[in-house]
Amino acid sequence: MGKCGFVLVAGGLGERLGYGGIKLGLPTELATETNYLQYYIETILAIQSRYSKHGMKLPLCIMVSNDTNAGTIELLESNDYFGMEKEQITIVQQGDGVPALQDNNATIAMDSKDPCKIQAKPHGHGDIHALLHSKRVALDWCRKGLEWVIFFQDTNGLAFHTLAPALGVSVSRDLVMNSIAVPRKGKQAV
Protein backbone atom coordinates (compact mmCIF):
# COMPACT_ATOMS: atom_id res chain seq x y z
CA MET A 1 0.00 0.00 0.00
CA GLY A 2 2.99 2.30 0.51
CA LYS A 3 3.67 2.56 -3.23
CA CYS A 4 0.19 3.54 -4.42
CA GLY A 5 -1.13 6.59 -6.17
CA PHE A 6 -4.82 7.30 -5.63
CA VAL A 7 -7.19 8.55 -8.33
CA LEU A 8 -10.57 9.97 -7.38
CA VAL A 9 -13.12 10.49 -10.14
CA ALA A 10 -15.34 13.32 -8.95
CA GLY A 11 -16.86 15.01 -11.97
CA GLY A 12 -20.51 14.89 -10.96
CA LEU A 13 -22.83 16.90 -8.79
CA GLY A 14 -25.13 15.41 -6.16
CA GLU A 15 -28.27 15.94 -8.25
CA ARG A 16 -29.56 12.36 -8.07
CA LEU A 17 -29.05 12.51 -4.30
CA GLY A 18 -31.08 15.70 -3.96
CA TYR A 19 -27.94 17.66 -3.11
CA GLY A 20 -26.97 20.89 -4.87
CA GLY A 21 -23.24 20.85 -4.21
CA ILE A 22 -20.35 18.59 -5.11
CA LYS A 23 -20.75 15.02 -3.92
CA LEU A 24 -17.36 15.15 -2.18
CA GLY A 25 -18.89 17.62 0.27
CA LEU A 26 -21.60 15.19 1.39
CA PRO A 27 -21.16 13.63 4.84
CA THR A 28 -20.11 9.97 4.94
CA GLU A 29 -22.05 9.54 8.17
CA LEU A 30 -24.06 11.70 10.56
CA ALA A 31 -22.18 11.39 13.87
CA THR A 32 -19.15 13.48 12.85
CA GLU A 33 -20.40 14.65 9.44
CA THR A 34 -16.99 13.83 7.96
CA ASN A 35 -17.35 14.55 4.26
CA TYR A 36 -16.17 12.16 1.56
CA LEU A 37 -13.10 14.18 0.57
CA GLN A 38 -11.93 14.42 4.17
CA TYR A 39 -12.53 10.70 4.69
CA TYR A 40 -10.55 9.75 1.60
CA ILE A 41 -7.63 12.06 2.34
CA GLU A 42 -7.41 11.03 6.00
CA THR A 43 -7.43 7.37 4.96
CA ILE A 44 -4.68 7.95 2.38
CA LEU A 45 -2.63 9.79 5.01
CA ALA A 46 -3.09 6.87 7.42
CA ILE A 47 -1.93 4.43 4.72
CA GLN A 48 1.01 6.72 4.01
CA SER A 49 1.95 6.89 7.69
CA ARG A 50 1.76 3.13 8.13
CA TYR A 51 3.15 1.75 4.87
CA SER A 52 5.25 4.35 3.02
CA LYS A 53 9.00 4.08 3.30
CA HIS A 54 11.58 6.84 3.45
CA GLY A 55 9.04 9.62 3.80
CA MET A 56 7.34 8.87 0.47
CA LYS A 57 4.19 10.95 0.10
CA LEU A 58 1.29 9.12 -1.49
CA PRO A 59 -0.30 11.28 -4.19
CA LEU A 60 -3.95 11.91 -4.90
CA CYS A 61 -5.22 12.90 -8.34
CA ILE A 62 -8.77 14.22 -8.45
CA MET A 63 -10.64 14.36 -11.75
CA VAL A 64 -13.16 17.21 -11.71
CA SER A 65 -15.55 18.65 -14.28
CA ASN A 66 -16.58 22.20 -15.06
CA ASP A 67 -19.38 21.65 -12.52
CA THR A 68 -17.14 20.46 -9.66
CA ASN A 69 -13.78 22.18 -10.15
CA ALA A 70 -14.40 25.37 -8.14
CA GLY A 71 -16.25 23.54 -5.35
CA THR A 72 -13.52 20.92 -5.01
CA ILE A 73 -10.76 23.53 -4.81
CA GLU A 74 -12.76 25.57 -2.30
CA LEU A 75 -13.42 22.50 -0.13
CA LEU A 76 -9.70 21.63 -0.14
CA GLU A 77 -8.45 25.17 0.52
CA SER A 78 -11.00 26.02 3.22
CA ASN A 79 -10.00 22.86 5.12
CA ASP A 80 -6.23 23.16 4.65
CA TYR A 81 -6.29 20.12 2.35
CA PHE A 82 -7.48 17.99 5.29
CA GLY A 83 -3.87 17.61 6.44
CA MET A 84 -2.42 16.51 3.11
CA GLU A 85 0.32 18.61 1.57
CA LYS A 86 -0.98 20.69 -1.33
CA GLU A 87 1.78 19.30 -3.57
CA GLN A 88 0.45 15.75 -3.09
CA ILE A 89 -2.81 16.65 -4.82
CA THR A 90 -3.17 17.00 -8.58
CA ILE A 91 -6.43 18.18 -10.04
CA VAL A 92 -7.23 17.31 -13.65
CA GLN A 93 -10.34 18.63 -15.36
CA GLN A 94 -12.63 16.99 -17.89
CA GLY A 95 -13.61 18.89 -21.01
CA ASP A 96 -16.94 20.54 -21.71
CA GLY A 97 -18.78 17.25 -21.89
CA VAL A 98 -21.33 15.70 -24.17
CA PRO A 99 -25.00 16.53 -24.84
CA ALA A 100 -27.16 15.53 -21.89
CA LEU A 101 -30.25 13.40 -22.26
CA GLN A 102 -33.44 14.40 -20.49
CA ASP A 103 -35.18 11.02 -20.35
CA ASN A 104 -35.15 7.37 -21.45
CA ASN A 105 -36.44 8.43 -24.88
CA ALA A 106 -33.08 10.18 -25.42
CA THR A 107 -34.64 13.64 -25.60
CA ILE A 108 -31.79 16.15 -25.75
CA ALA A 109 -31.78 18.31 -22.60
CA MET A 110 -31.82 22.02 -23.28
CA ASP A 111 -30.18 24.61 -21.04
CA SER A 112 -32.78 26.07 -18.63
CA LYS A 113 -31.38 29.60 -19.11
CA ASP A 114 -31.03 29.45 -22.90
CA PRO A 115 -33.54 27.32 -24.85
CA CYS A 116 -31.24 27.41 -27.90
CA LYS A 117 -28.34 25.86 -26.03
CA ILE A 118 -27.90 22.13 -25.40
CA GLN A 119 -27.12 21.16 -21.84
CA ALA A 120 -23.81 19.27 -21.51
CA LYS A 121 -22.67 16.80 -18.86
CA PRO A 122 -19.23 15.29 -18.20
CA HIS A 123 -18.17 12.37 -20.39
CA GLY A 124 -17.87 10.05 -17.42
CA HIS A 125 -15.09 8.18 -15.70
CA GLY A 126 -13.36 7.11 -18.90
CA ASP A 127 -11.76 10.54 -19.28
CA ILE A 128 -9.43 9.87 -16.37
CA HIS A 129 -7.11 7.59 -18.34
CA ALA A 130 -6.48 10.15 -21.08
CA LEU A 131 -6.04 12.89 -18.46
CA LEU A 132 -3.50 10.86 -16.46
CA HIS A 133 -1.51 10.48 -19.67
CA SER A 134 -1.90 13.97 -21.16
CA LYS A 135 -1.17 15.74 -17.85
CA ARG A 136 1.83 13.42 -17.30
CA VAL A 137 0.51 12.31 -13.91
CA ALA A 138 1.17 8.61 -14.53
CA LEU A 139 4.69 9.31 -15.80
CA ASP A 140 5.47 11.49 -12.79
CA TRP A 141 4.20 8.79 -10.40
CA CYS A 142 6.33 6.12 -12.11
CA ARG A 143 9.40 8.33 -11.73
CA LYS A 144 8.66 8.68 -8.03
CA GLY A 145 8.66 4.90 -7.59
CA LEU A 146 4.94 4.25 -7.31
CA GLU A 147 3.89 0.80 -8.45
CA TRP A 148 0.10 0.77 -8.13
CA VAL A 149 -2.76 3.10 -9.03
CA ILE A 150 -6.02 2.83 -7.12
CA PHE A 151 -9.10 4.35 -8.76
CA PHE A 152 -12.19 5.10 -6.71
CA GLN A 153 -15.45 7.00 -6.99
CA ASP A 154 -16.61 10.11 -5.19
CA THR A 155 -19.34 8.63 -2.95
CA ASN A 156 -18.38 5.03 -2.38
CA GLY A 157 -16.86 5.16 1.09
CA LEU A 158 -17.59 1.57 2.04
CA ALA A 159 -15.75 0.26 -1.02
CA PHE A 160 -12.69 2.18 0.19
CA HIS A 161 -12.35 -0.45 2.95
CA THR A 162 -11.71 -3.11 0.30
CA LEU A 163 -8.63 -1.46 -1.23
CA ALA A 164 -6.00 -3.28 0.83
CA PRO A 165 -7.47 -6.77 0.25
CA ALA A 166 -7.98 -6.03 -3.46
CA LEU A 167 -4.39 -4.87 -3.81
CA GLY A 168 -3.22 -7.97 -1.93
CA VAL A 169 -5.12 -10.22 -4.34
CA SER A 170 -3.68 -8.29 -7.28
CA VAL A 171 -0.13 -8.76 -6.01
CA SER A 172 -0.52 -12.42 -5.02
CA ARG A 173 -2.11 -13.35 -8.36
CA ASP A 174 0.13 -11.08 -10.43
CA LEU A 175 -2.88 -9.21 -11.82
CA VAL A 176 -2.40 -6.23 -14.08
CA MET A 177 -5.84 -4.92 -13.15
CA ASN A 178 -8.45 -5.72 -10.53
CA SER A 179 -11.94 -4.29 -10.06
CA ILE A 180 -14.43 -4.09 -7.22
CA ALA A 181 -18.09 -3.38 -7.91
CA VAL A 182 -20.85 -2.43 -5.54
CA PRO A 183 -24.33 -3.18 -6.90
CA ARG A 184 -26.71 -0.28 -7.21
CA LYS A 185 -30.18 -0.05 -8.69
CA GLY A 186 -30.88 2.57 -11.32
CA LYS A 187 -32.04 5.91 -9.85
CA GLN A 188 -31.08 4.70 -6.37
CA ALA A 189 -30.13 7.74 -4.28
CA VAL A 190 -27.03 6.32 -2.60
C-alpha positions in Angstrom: 0.0 0.0 0.0 3.0 2.3 0.5 3.7 2.6 -3.2 0.2 3.5 -4.4 -1.1 6.6 -6.2 -4.8 7.3 -5.6 -7.2 8.6 -8.3 -10.6 10.0 -7.4 -13.1 10.5 -10.1 -15.3 13.3 -9.0 -16.9 15.0 -12.0 -20.5 14.9 -11.0 -22.8 16.9 -8.8 -25.1 15.4 -6.2 -28.3 15.9 -8.3 -29.6 12.4 -8.1 -29.0 12.5 -4.3 -31.1 15.7 -4.0 -27.9 17.7 -3.1 -27.0 20.9 -4.9 -23.2 20.9 -4.2 -20.4 18.6 -5.1 -20.7 15.0 -3.9 -17.4 15.1 -2.2 -18.9 17.6 0.3 -21.6 15.2 1.4 -21.2 13.6 4.8 -20.1 10.0 4.9 -22.1 9.5 8.2 -24.1 11.7 10.6 -22.2 11.4 13.9 -19.2 13.5 12.9 -20.4 14.6 9.4 -17.0 13.8 8.0 -17.3 14.6 4.3 -16.2 12.2 1.6 -13.1 14.2 0.6 -11.9 14.4 4.2 -12.5 10.7 4.7 -10.5 9.7 1.6 -7.6 12.1 2.3 -7.4 11.0 6.0 -7.4 7.4 5.0 -4.7 8.0 2.4 -2.6 9.8 5.0 -3.1 6.9 7.4 -1.9 4.4 4.7 1.0 6.7 4.0 2.0 6.9 7.7 1.8 3.1 8.1 3.2 1.8 4.9 5.2 4.4 3.0 9.0 4.1 3.3 11.6 6.8 3.4 9.0 9.6 3.8 7.3 8.9 0.5 4.2 11.0 0.1 1.3 9.1 -1.5 -0.3 11.3 -4.2 -4.0 11.9 -4.9 -5.2 12.9 -8.3 -8.8 14.2 -8.5 -10.6 14.4 -11.7 -13.2 17.2 -11.7 -15.5 18.6 -14.3 -16.6 22.2 -15.1 -19.4 21.7 -12.5 -17.1 20.5 -9.7 -13.8 22.2 -10.2 -14.4 25.4 -8.1 -16.3 23.5 -5.3 -13.5 20.9 -5.0 -10.8 23.5 -4.8 -12.8 25.6 -2.3 -13.4 22.5 -0.1 -9.7 21.6 -0.1 -8.5 25.2 0.5 -11.0 26.0 3.2 -10.0 22.9 5.1 -6.2 23.2 4.7 -6.3 20.1 2.3 -7.5 18.0 5.3 -3.9 17.6 6.4 -2.4 16.5 3.1 0.3 18.6 1.6 -1.0 20.7 -1.3 1.8 19.3 -3.6 0.4 15.8 -3.1 -2.8 16.7 -4.8 -3.2 17.0 -8.6 -6.4 18.2 -10.0 -7.2 17.3 -13.6 -10.3 18.6 -15.4 -12.6 17.0 -17.9 -13.6 18.9 -21.0 -16.9 20.5 -21.7 -18.8 17.2 -21.9 -21.3 15.7 -24.2 -25.0 16.5 -24.8 -27.2 15.5 -21.9 -30.3 13.4 -22.3 -33.4 14.4 -20.5 -35.2 11.0 -20.3 -35.2 7.4 -21.5 -36.4 8.4 -24.9 -33.1 10.2 -25.4 -34.6 13.6 -25.6 -31.8 16.2 -25.7 -31.8 18.3 -22.6 -31.8 22.0 -23.3 -30.2 24.6 -21.0 -32.8 26.1 -18.6 -31.4 29.6 -19.1 -31.0 29.4 -22.9 -33.5 27.3 -24.8 -31.2 27.4 -27.9 -28.3 25.9 -26.0 -27.9 22.1 -25.4 -27.1 21.2 -21.8 -23.8 19.3 -21.5 -22.7 16.8 -18.9 -19.2 15.3 -18.2 -18.2 12.4 -20.4 -17.9 10.1 -17.4 -15.1 8.2 -15.7 -13.4 7.1 -18.9 -11.8 10.5 -19.3 -9.4 9.9 -16.4 -7.1 7.6 -18.3 -6.5 10.2 -21.1 -6.0 12.9 -18.5 -3.5 10.9 -16.5 -1.5 10.5 -19.7 -1.9 14.0 -21.2 -1.2 15.7 -17.9 1.8 13.4 -17.3 0.5 12.3 -13.9 1.2 8.6 -14.5 4.7 9.3 -15.8 5.5 11.5 -12.8 4.2 8.8 -10.4 6.3 6.1 -12.1 9.4 8.3 -11.7 8.7 8.7 -8.0 8.7 4.9 -7.6 4.9 4.3 -7.3 3.9 0.8 -8.4 0.1 0.8 -8.1 -2.8 3.1 -9.0 -6.0 2.8 -7.1 -9.1 4.4 -8.8 -12.2 5.1 -6.7 -15.5 7.0 -7.0 -16.6 10.1 -5.2 -19.3 8.6 -2.9 -18.4 5.0 -2.4 -16.9 5.2 1.1 -17.6 1.6 2.0 -15.7 0.3 -1.0 -12.7 2.2 0.2 -12.4 -0.5 3.0 -11.7 -3.1 0.3 -8.6 -1.5 -1.2 -6.0 -3.3 0.8 -7.5 -6.8 0.3 -8.0 -6.0 -3.5 -4.4 -4.9 -3.8 -3.2 -8.0 -1.9 -5.1 -10.2 -4.3 -3.7 -8.3 -7.3 -0.1 -8.8 -6.0 -0.5 -12.4 -5.0 -2.1 -13.4 -8.4 0.1 -11.1 -10.4 -2.9 -9.2 -11.8 -2.4 -6.2 -14.1 -5.8 -4.9 -13.1 -8.5 -5.7 -10.5 -11.9 -4.3 -10.1 -14.4 -4.1 -7.2 -18.1 -3.4 -7.9 -20.9 -2.4 -5.5 -24.3 -3.2 -6.9 -26.7 -0.3 -7.2 -30.2 -0.1 -8.7 -30.9 2.6 -11.3 -32.0 5.9 -9.8 -31.1 4.7 -6.4 -30.1 7.7 -4.3 -27.0 6.3 -2.6 
